[in-house]
Amino acid sequence: MALSSYRTAAIPFHTFVLKVHSRCDLACDYCYMYRAADQGWRDQPRTMSPAVVAWTARRIAEHVRAHDLRHVAVVLHGGEPLLAGPRLVRRAVTEIAGEVGPRARVHTTVQTNGMRLDDAWLDLFGELGARVGVSLDGGRAAHDRHRVRPDGRGSHDRVSRAVARLATGRHRKLFAGLLCTIDLRNDPVATYEELLRHRPPQIDFLLPLGNWSAPPPGRVPGQSDTPYADWLAAVFDRWYAAPVRETEVRVLGDLVALVLGGRARGETLGLEPVRYLVVETDGSVALDDTLRVAYHGASRTGLHVALDSFDEVLRHPEVVARQSGASGLGALCRACSLLRVCGGGQYVHRYDADGSGFGNPSVYCPDLAALIRYVHRRVAADTERLRRRAGVREGCP
């Protein structure tokens, strides 16, 4: 499969993340909003105003018309989006759908910490056709190590009850999946099986956000150990060996697709172009709010929904770089034999304050290389076994 080294035309956005509320009712110690280098949240209004909702809806509809899009995704995010209240959430969903009209289908997802997710909210999401993702880091000890309330009390019991409410009965169809941030202290298979207890349609295991200047836990720049690869390889063995696919695990499914010559579903792996943007509560447009862990202002574009189209965002230098395939990566990544699968890893993980910016391999480079090779060996062995089995059958009289 040939590498795309340069993209000659901008690729339209298909996902729009709306920060409908800029505060949270948890105080997670790894949060990239409130514990990162960028403290811009302090200057944001708490709640997105009706005027910003209206401008955002018009900009999405304008982008749909300009690029003849048939499907777009809207993600209600925060902070904690449920703090915005049902009236604003209803307004955001219905106004965007109304502006887009029948030209494109709008797929709405709400990403919540689950603390306020009750039947009233779920009934509203059912009415609006919005799916719901919840952050859950495993069992009580694993979850409550990081995801605590402002007074230090754990949140696991309340969140797990909310997930159970979402995962069963009439609300089941709304269940989008679970987000889990990896902690190396947690047993990988036990964590996976604890999440699997809720029968999620998808689990998204997230590498802790960090970079070369602020390394993530257990990752020492320059060392060749692979603790995160080992953790995910253990989950892969459990997930891949199941006789029936129990759930999708996004990072592992993407790796299998990529080593077989296919494509990833997002831009965390592979050479897929960035296709999402963020609208803050004040209407300013941001690139990717995980960039907050790099430096103050890293995600800002200087653009605003009241003044600028989303095509203007496509012309932003960071977007151009992240849509340019291999040519947007540093020399070490471009020369790597794993480039097509790895793609340099998640953009934010490449940052170094030494002046090289994002032009580095991922701080997780050893882990990514080890995990890719591990998955490749397992998938290649299975493919060869199936090929031989088919060959024997073909040779039978």
Secondary structure, DSSP 8 states (H G I E B T S, - for coil): -------SS-----EEEEE-BS--S---TT-TTTSSS--GGGGS-SB--HHHHHHHHHHHHHHHHHHT-SEEEEEEESS-GGGG-HHHHHHHHHHHHHHHGGGSEEEEEEEE-STT--HHHHHHHHHHT-EEEEE--SSHHHHHTT-B-TTS-B-HHHHHHHHHHHHSGGGGGGEEEEEEE--TTS-HHHHHHHHHTT--SEEEEE-----SSS--TT--TT----HHHHHHHHHHHHHHH-SS---EEHHHHHHHHHHTT---SSSSSTT----EEEE-TTSEEES-GGGGGTSTTTTEEEEETTT--HHHHHTSHHHHHHTSGGGGS-HHHHT-TTHHHHTTS-GGGG-BTTTTBT-S--TTHHHHHHHHHHHHHHHHHHHHHHHHHHHHHHH--
